[in-house]
Amino acid sequence: MNSKHFLFFVLLIFSTATFASEPTIWTIDTRSEIVRGDSKGVSINENGTISLAPKLTEIFKTDQSYIWSSTVDAAGNIFLGTGNDGKIFKVDASGKGNLFIDLAELDVSALAVTKDGSLFAGTSPDGKVYKISADGKAEVYFDCADKYIWSLAVLADGNLIVGSGENGKIYRVKAANAKPEDSLLFDSSDSHIISLTTDKNGNFYAGTDSNGLVLKFSPDGKPFALLDAPLREIHDIAVGNDGSVYALALSDSASANKPTPTTVTATDGTTATVTPVEQPEQPPKSRYDLSTAKSAVFRITPDGKSEVIWNSSSVTGFSIAADSTGVLIGTADKGRVYSVTNDGRESLVLQTGEGQVSTMKTVGNTVFATSSNQGKLFKFGAETVAEGTYESSVRDAKSTALWGRIWWRSSGNVTIQTRTGNTEKADETWSDWLPTTGQISSGKARFLQWRAILRNNAVLNEISISYLSANIAPEVLSIQILPTNVGFQSNPPMQIDPNVEMLNLDPQLFGLPPAMPIPPRRVYQRGAKSLTWTAEDRNADKLVYDVYYKEVSEINFKLLRSDLRENFLTIDGLALADGRYVFKIAAKDSLSNPLSQTLTGERTGEPIDVDNTAPTVSAVGNAQIIGDKARIIFDATEAASFIKRAEFSVDGSDWQTVYADDGISDSRKERFTVEVSLPKAGEYAIALRVFDANGNVGNARAIVRR
């Protein structure tokens, strides 16, 4: 199609579209709604308020897929352990970084630094612990023959704590080349010692997989279990200034199942990392309900009490760092960092846009965060950005929409822009971002997205958008016709306050169940023809129905009923002449739209037979008497449908089934031979009744004398 003709065709559709009469208001004022969008330099607090975020600075890019471990020495140097090439990078306090050493193993899964600046590195698989000098020379410091070295920690006395897997052992290594059997401190019943950290009192803490244990070891090495989490893995542990221990627990073993990056080729030929789409949050529930949790953070207070301060069924946490009010959580949710207070209040601090925030280390008021997919080093602190941008999730109007007013509550310098398009994902076919001061200037389209630009400590509290979706004709999806003689009787409708109905309010707002139609009762009704149908309206308009009928040989339909609000109808079939009929259902959205904008959808059902004439039954000849038995022959004829079954009775006794002479009753004409016993001499009345396919009954009687 010529592009100019195509554009004219699209404009013609938009210009002639019929729009619904009542606008929809899209209000975005809750945190759950706001976090669905993308944050670039903005934070979102627990109430959904958007403000400027801490300034996020990218310090160093490793060009590796993963950063699995990090540590900071006393001079401010940051060491980054990566995978899948087993490289360690060193970034100095000025932000200058370079490759420090390339080890033989695939992953540098743990790093720790001593007071004198010596660096220890734990590797996996075929786990070894290396000691690396300041000039980047490495030597094997400890080889325990375990497959994985997951975690390292240095005690105040200089001893090195090593956590391993797959045998779940903790070693206390006092010198180079110490024997594993001499260094074994604790042989756990778990498979992996995933995380280790120390506190200022000389204790250290270990997190396990797959029983989710948090273990505390006193300076003399005595263990005590602080927590048995219902989730599988204690992936990270942090200690707060007040002595609280924070444990990040995961439902799946993130360490043993490292994600593989997925890449796609962009239109410009570059590649971009694709992270799995997180599922939407479940309805709010207690943070102690971990039945569907992917990850959770436990706080263990100095007196030993444990509590859940955060959990999520959609977000996977990968790292934590204690702060003055609680804990920071680095996640795989768009590389976001969340802040959770000790009383469970959650805020989105910032969004990196990377696959996951894999480690976090705090130095004073500065947080050093590393990412995976791709492996980068960032920092952030108290300084906020001068300008931040928030892009909302895409609103789907379900059809072409006329976008109306937009209004918001804010303080400071806030600019709102909108764009529209007809593809589910915003792309180059969408309109440009256009500023708005109240009336949306973006064109008619099915989808809309808004963007807020905040400057100079501005705050955005909520935003609302009104729109009218194009009216779409209702559809009649199916028509079902019940067997003859089955009628419908309406059940009493649920009583709803007329004011609620008049204002078109949702009954659930008043604690009432959803306004669902009550199915009718089915009753026997002689000759009845009952129809029921299903219909759908994409605009959720209220529907009424017209029912039409005609005999198949006729040209035009005749109106049988109009403006029915129920989706069923019982017709008195006795009022219709015998014949073959079709019925048509027309659904109208006139209750929700002006007459000029009302649309109709129709469906015609399959032809059905109306047959009110009973079969003709007659006895053939005289009865044959053979001993004490009599044989009587009857013929039955049906004009419209077919003979379905027959029964006989002797002198008014119970009816007994009799089969047609050819073995099956399925024709318009059937013969039935009835044989009965005549126990004594006398006169007997033999009656035969015959049913056709539509339930009409014909009968005949024969008198037999013995």
DOVOGU-495289 format. One record per residue (C-alpha): residue in one letter; x negated, y, z negated. Coordinates in steps of 0.5 Angstrom, whole numbers, padded with zeros to 4 digits, always signed. Layout:
# DOVOGU-495289
AXYZ...
//
This chain:
# DOVOGU-495289
M+0000+0000+0000N-0002+0007+0002S-0005+0010-0005K-0001+0017-0003H+0005+0012-0002F+0004+0009-0009L+0003+0015-0013F+0010+0018-0010F+0013+0011-0012V+0011+0011-0019L+0013+0019-0020L+0020+0017-0017I+0020+0011-0022F+0018+0016-0028S+0023+0022-0025T+0029+0017-0024A+0028+0013-0031T+0034+0014-0036F+0032+0015-0043A+0035+0012-0049S+0039+0018-0053E+0036+0017-0060P+0029+0018-0061T+0024+0014-0065I+0019+0017-0070W+0013+0014-0071T+0010+0016-0077I+0003+0014-0079D+0002+0016-0087T-0001+0009-0090R-0008+0006-0091S-0006+0000-0087E-0003+0003-0081I-0009+0008-0081V-0015+0003-0081R-0012+0000-0075G-0015+0005-0071D-0023+0007-0070S-0027+0012-0075K-0033+0015-0072G-0035+0020-0078V-0029+0020-0082S-0027+0016-0088I-0020+0013-0090N-0018+0013-0098E-0013+0008-0101N-0008+0013-0099G-0009+0013-0092T-0012+0020-0092I-0017+0022-0087S-0023+0026-0089L-0031+0027-0086A-0035+0021-0088P-0042+0020-0090K-0047+0022-0085L-0049+0015-0082T-0056+0015-0079E-0059+0010-0074I-0066+0009-0077F-0069+0003-0073K-0067-0001-0067T-0070-0008-0067D-0067-0011-0061Q-0066-0017-0064S-0059-0020-0065Y-0059-0021-0072I-0062-0018-0079W-0061-0023-0084S-0065-0020-0090S-0068-0014-0092T-0072-0011-0098V-0075-0004-0100D-0082-0003-0103A-0084+0002-0108A-0087+0006-0103G-0080+0007-0099N-0082+0002-0093I-0076-0003-0091F-0077-0010-0089L-0072-0013-0084G-0072-0021-0083T-0069-0023-0076G-0066-0028-0072N-0067-0032-0068D-0074-0031-0066G-0077-0031-0074K-0079-0023-0073I-0080-0019-0079F-0080-0011-0078K-0083-0006-0082V-0080+0001-0082D-0084+0007-0086A-0081+0012-0091S-0081+0017-0085G-0077+0012-0080K-0082+0010-0076G-0082+0002-0075N-0085-0003-0071L-0086-0011-0071F-0090-0013-0078I-0090-0021-0076D-0087-0026-0072L-0087-0033-0076A-0086-0040-0073E-0079-0041-0076L-0072-0039-0072D-0069-0034-0078V-0072-0030-0084S-0067-0031-0088A-0070-0028-0095L-0074-0023-0097A-0077-0020-0103V-0083-0016-0105T-0087-0015-0111K-0089-0009-0115D-0096-0009-0112G-0093-0009-0105S-0094-0016-0103L-0088-0019-0099F-0085-0026-0099A-0081-0029-0093G-0077-0035-0094T-0075-0038-0087S-0070-0043-0084P-0070-0048-0082D-0076-0053-0084G-0076-0048-0090K-0082-0045-0092V-0084-0039-0096Y-0090-0034-0094K-0094-0029-0097I-0095-0023-0093S-0101-0018-0094A-0100-0011-0093D-0104-0012-0086G-0099-0017-0084K-0103-0023-0085A-0098-0029-0087E-0100-0035-0091V-0096-0041-0093Y-0094-0039-0101F-0089-0045-0102D-0087-0051-0098C-0081-0055-0102A-0080-0059-0096D-0072-0057-0096K-0069-0055-0090Y-0067-0048-0091I-0070-0042-0096W-0064-0038-0097S-0066-0033-0102L-0071-0030-0106A-0072-0026-0112V-0078-0023-0116L-0078-0023-0124A-0081-0018-0128D-0087-0023-0130G-0089-0024-0122N-0086-0031-0122L-0082-0032-0115I-0075-0035-0115V-0073-0039-0109G-0066-0042-0107S-0066-0047-0102G-0061-0052-0098E-0059-0057-0097N-0060-0060-0103G-0059-0054-0107K-0065-0053-0112I-0068-0047-0115Y-0075-0046-0116R-0080-0042-0120V-0086-0041-0117K-0092-0039-0121A-0098-0039-0116A-0099-0040-0109N-0099-0048-0106A-0095-0050-0113K-0092-0057-0112P-0085-0057-0111E-0084-0062-0117D-0088-0058-0122S-0084-0051-0120L-0077-0054-0120L-0073-0050-0125F-0066-0053-0123D-0063-0058-0119S-0056-0056-0118S-0050-0061-0116D-0048-0056-0110S-0051-0056-0103H-0054-0049-0102I-0057-0043-0107I-0055-0038-0102S-0056-0031-0106L-0061-0029-0112T-0062-0023-0116T-0064-0020-0122D-0062-0015-0128K-0067-0010-0132N-0066-0015-0138G-0070-0021-0134N-0064-0025-0133F-0063-0027-0126Y-0057-0030-0122A-0055-0035-0117G-0050-0036-0112T-0048-0043-0109D-0045-0046-0103S-0040-0050-0103N-0037-0050-0110G-0037-0042-0111L-0041-0042-0117V-0045-0036-0120L-0050-0038-0125K-0054-0034-0130F-0061-0036-0132S-0064-0033-0138P-0071-0031-0138D-0073-0038-0141G-0070-0041-0135K-0063-0043-0139P-0057-0044-0134F-0050-0042-0135A-0044-0041-0131L-0041-0035-0131L-0036-0036-0125D-0033-0042-0121A-0029-0038-0115P-0024-0042-0111L-0027-0040-0105R-0033-0044-0102E-0039-0039-0102I-0042-0034-0106H-0046-0030-0101D-0048-0024-0104I-0049-0022-0111A-0051-0015-0114V-0052-0012-0121G-0049-0005-0123N-0052+0000-0128D-0047-0002-0133G-0049-0009-0133S-0043-0012-0129V-0045-0017-0124Y-0041-0017-0117A-0040-0023-0113L-0038-0023-0106A-0035-0030-0104L-0033-0033-0098S-0028-0038-0096D-0032-0041-0090S-0040-0042-0090A-0042-0036-0086S-0050-0037-0088A-0049-0044-0085N-0045-0042-0079K-0049-0036-0076P-0044-0033-0071T-0046-0033-0064P-0046-0026-0060T-0041-0026-0054T-0043-0021-0049V-0039-0018-0043T-0041-0014-0037A-0039-0007-0037T-0037-0004-0030D-0043+0000-0030G-0047-0006-0031T-0049-0006-0038T-0047-0011-0043A-0043-0010-0049T-0042-0014-0055V-0035-0017-0057T-0033-0018-0064P-0027-0023-0065V-0021-0019-0066E-0019-0019-0074Q-0012-0021-0075P-0008-0016-0078E-0007-0016-0086Q-0002-0020-0089P+0004-0016-0093P+0001-0013-0100K+0000-0018-0105S-0004-0019-0112R-0011-0019-0111Y-0012-0025-0115D-0008-0029-0110L-0014-0032-0106S-0009-0037-0102T-0011-0034-0096A-0017-0030-0097K-0023-0030-0092S-0027-0026-0097A-0027-0023-0104V-0031-0019-0109F-0031-0021-0117R-0033-0017-0122I-0036-0020-0128T-0037-0015-0134P-0043-0016-0139D-0038-0019-0144G-0037-0025-0139K-0030-0023-0137S-0029-0024-0129E-0024-0021-0125V-0022-0020-0118I-0023-0013-0115W-0022-0014-0108N-0020-0019-0103S-0018-0020-0096S-0014-0025-0091S-0017-0021-0085V-0024-0018-0087T-0030-0022-0088G-0035-0019-0092F-0043-0020-0091S-0046-0016-0096I-0045-0012-0103A-0049-0006-0106A-0047-0003-0113D-0045+0004-0114S-0043+0008-0120T-0035+0007-0119G-0036+0000-0117V-0038-0004-0111L-0040-0002-0103I-0038-0008-0098G-0041-0009-0091T-0036-0013-0087A-0035-0016-0080D-0029-0011-0079K-0032-0007-0074G-0038-0006-0078R-0035-0002-0083V-0037-0001-0090Y-0031+0000-0096S-0032+0002-0103V-0028-0001-0108T-0027+0001-0115N-0027-0003-0121D-0020-0002-0122G-0019-0005-0115R-0018+0002-0111E-0020+0001-0104S-0023+0006-0099L-0026+0006-0092V-0033+0009-0093L-0035+0009-0085Q-0035+0005-0079T-0042+0003-0076G-0039+0000-0069E-0043-0006-0070G-0041-0013-0071Q-0043-0014-0078V-0046-0010-0084S-0051-0016-0086T-0055-0013-0092M-0055-0007-0096K-0060-0004-0101T-0059+0002-0105V-0065+0007-0107G-0063+0013-0111N-0057+0016-0108T-0059+0013-0101V-0056+0006-0098F-0060+0003-0093A-0055-0002-0089T-0057-0007-0083S-0053-0009-0078S-0052-0016-0073N-0050-0016-0066Q-0054-0012-0065G-0060-0012-0071K-0060-0004-0073L-0062-0001-0079F-0058+0005-0082K-0058+0010-0088F-0052+0014-0091G-0052+0018-0097A-0048+0024-0100E-0049+0028-0094T-0043+0028-0090V-0042+0030-0083A-0040+0036-0080E-0035+0033-0075G-0032+0027-0075T-0027+0023-0070Y-0021+0019-0071E-0017+0015-0066S-0011+0012-0067S-0008+0005-0065V-0005+0005-0059R+0003+0006-0059D+0007+0001-0055A+0014+0004-0053K+0016-0002-0050S+0018+0002-0043T+0016+0008-0040A+0017+0013-0046L+0018+0021-0046W+0013+0023-0051G+0016+0029-0055R+0014+0033-0061I+0008+0031-0066W+0007+0034-0073W+0002+0033-0078R+0000+0035-0085S-0007+0037-0086S-0012+0042-0089G-0018+0045-0086N-0020+0045-0078V-0016+0039-0075T-0015+0039-0068I-0010+0033-0065Q-0011+0031-0058T-0006+0025-0054R-0007+0021-0048T-0002+0016-0045G-0003+0010-0040N+0001+0004-0038T-0004-0001-0039E-0005-0004-0046K-0012-0002-0047A-0014+0005-0046D-0018+0005-0040E-0020+0010-0034T-0013+0009-0031W-0010+0013-0037S-0009+0021-0037D-0015+0025-0040W-0015+0027-0048L-0010+0033-0048P-0010+0038-0054T-0003+0039-0057T+0000+0044-0062G+0007+0041-0063Q+0009+0039-0056I+0006+0033-0053S+0003+0035-0046S+0001+0028-0044G+0006+0025-0039K+0011+0020-0039A+0008+0013-0040R+0009+0006-0044F+0003+0007-0049L+0000+0013-0053Q-0006+0014-0057W-0008+0020-0061R-0014+0023-0063A-0016+0027-0069I-0022+0032-0069L-0024+0034-0076R-0029+0039-0078N-0032+0043-0084N-0029+0039-0090A-0022+0038-0086V-0017+0033-0089L-0011+0030-0085N-0006+0027-0089E-0001+0024-0084I+0002+0025-0077S+0009+0024-0074I+0011+0023-0066S+0017+0023-0063Y+0019+0019-0057L+0025+0017-0052S+0024+0010-0049A+0027+0009-0042N+0033+0005-0043I+0033-0002-0040A+0039-0005-0038P+0041-0011-0043E+0040-0018-0040V+0045-0024-0041L+0040-0030-0042S+0045-0036-0042I+0052-0038-0042Q+0055-0044-0045I+0062-0047-0044L+0064-0051-0049P+0069-0058-0048T+0076-0057-0047N+0080-0056-0053V+0075-0053-0057G+0076-0046-0060F+0073-0041-0064Q+0075-0037-0070S+0071-0031-0073N+0069-0031-0080P+0070-0025-0084P+0064-0020-0082M+0059-0018-0088Q+0062-0012-0091I+0057-0006-0090D+0058+0001-0093P+0061+0005-0087N+0056+0011-0088V+0050+0006-0087E+0053+0004-0081M+0055+0011-0078L+0048+0013-0079N+0045+0007-0076L+0041+0005-0082D+0037-0001-0083P+0042-0005-0089Q+0035-0008-0091L+0034-0001-0094F+0039-0002-0099G+0037-0009-0101L+0042-0012-0096P+0040-0018-0092P+0039-0016-0084A+0045-0015-0080M+0046-0022-0077P+0052-0024-0073I+0056-0029-0077P+0057-0035-0072P+0064-0037-0071R+0068-0043-0073R+0070-0049-0068V+0077-0051-0069Y+0081-0056-0065Q+0086-0052-0060R+0090-0055-0055G+0087-0053-0048A+0082-0048-0050K+0076-0046-0046S+0071-0043-0050L+0065-0039-0048T+0059-0037-0052W+0053-0033-0049T+0046-0030-0051A+0044-0023-0049E+0038-0018-0051D+0037-0011-0050R+0029-0009-0050N+0031-0002-0053A+0035-0006-0059D+0041-0002-0057K+0048-0004-0059L+0052-0008-0054V+0059-0010-0052Y+0061-0015-0047D+0066-0015-0041V+0068-0022-0039Y+0071-0023-0032Y+0073-0029-0028K+0075-0032-0021E+0077-0038-0018V+0071-0041-0014S+0075-0040-0007E+0077-0032-0009I+0072-0026-0007N+0073-0022-0013F+0072-0022-0020K+0078-0020-0025L+0077-0017-0032L+0079-0022-0037R+0077-0018-0043S+0073-0012-0044D+0069-0008-0050L+0068-0015-0054R+0063-0014-0060E+0062-0021-0061N+0058-0026-0056F+0064-0031-0056L+0071-0032-0053T+0076-0037-0053I+0081-0037-0047D+0088-0040-0047G+0087-0045-0041L+0094-0047-0041A+0095-0040-0038L+0091-0042-0032A+0093-0046-0026D+0089-0052-0025G+0083-0051-0021R+0075-0049-0021Y+0073-0043-0024V+0067-0039-0025F+0066-0034-0031K+0062-0027-0031I+0059-0024-0037A+0057-0016-0037A+0053-0014-0043K+0053-0006-0044D+0049-0001-0048S+0055+0004-0048L+0055+0004-0056S+0048+0007-0056N+0048+0011-0050P+0052+0017-0047L+0056+0014-0041S+0052+0017-0036Q+0046+0013-0038T+0050+0007-0040L+0047+0001-0037T+0049-0006-0035G+0047-0013-0035E+0051-0019-0032R+0050-0027-0031T+0055-0031-0028G+0056-0038-0031E+0057-0045-0028P+0063-0047-0025I+0068-0051-0029D+0075-0054-0028V+0081-0052-0031D+0086-0058-0032N+0092-0058-0036T+0096-0064-0032A+0096-0070-0035P+0095-0077-0032T+0100-0081-0029V+0101-0088-0032S+0106-0093-0029A+0107-0101-0030V+0106-0105-0024G+0111-0111-0023N+0113-0115-0029A+0109-0118-0035Q+0107-0125-0034I+0108-0129-0040I+0103-0135-0041G+0105-0139-0047D+0105-0134-0053K+0101-0129-0049A+0103-0123-0044R+0099-0120-0039I+0102-0113-0037I+0098-0109-0031F+0098-0101-0031D+0096-0096-0026A+0093-0089-0028T+0092-0083-0023E+0089-0077-0025A+0090-0071-0020A+0084-0066-0022S+0078-0069-0026F+0078-0077-0028I+0080-0082-0032K+0076-0083-0038R+0079-0088-0043A+0085-0092-0045E+0088-0095-0051F+0094-0099-0052S+0099-0101-0058V+0104-0106-0059D+0111-0104-0062G+0107-0098-0065S+0102-0101-0068D+0094-0098-0069W+0092-0096-0062Q+0086-0101-0059T+0081-0099-0053V+0082-0103-0047Y+0077-0102-0041A+0079-0101-0034D+0079-0107-0029D+0073-0105-0026G+0069-0105-0033I+0068-0097-0033S+0073-0091-0033D+0070-0086-0029S+0075-0085-0023R+0081-0081-0021K+0085-0088-0020E+0084-0094-0025R+0088-0100-0026F+0088-0103-0033T+0090-0110-0035V+0093-0111-0042E+0093-0118-0045V+0097-0118-0052S+0099-0124-0057L+0107-0125-0058P+0107-0129-0064K+0115-0131-0064A+0120-0130-0059G+0123-0123-0058E+0123-0116-0055Y+0116-0113-0055A+0114-0105-0053I+0107-0105-0050A+0105-0097-0049L+0099-0095-0046R+0096-0088-0046V+0090-0085-0042F+0086-0079-0043D+0083-0075-0037A+0076-0072-0038N+0079-0065-0040G+0083-0069-0046N+0090-0069-0042V+0094-0075-0044G+0099-0079-0040N+0103-0085-0042A+0107-0091-0040R+0111-0096-0043A+0113-0104-0041I+0118-0108-0045V+0116-0115-0045R+0121-0121-0048R+0119-0128-0050
//
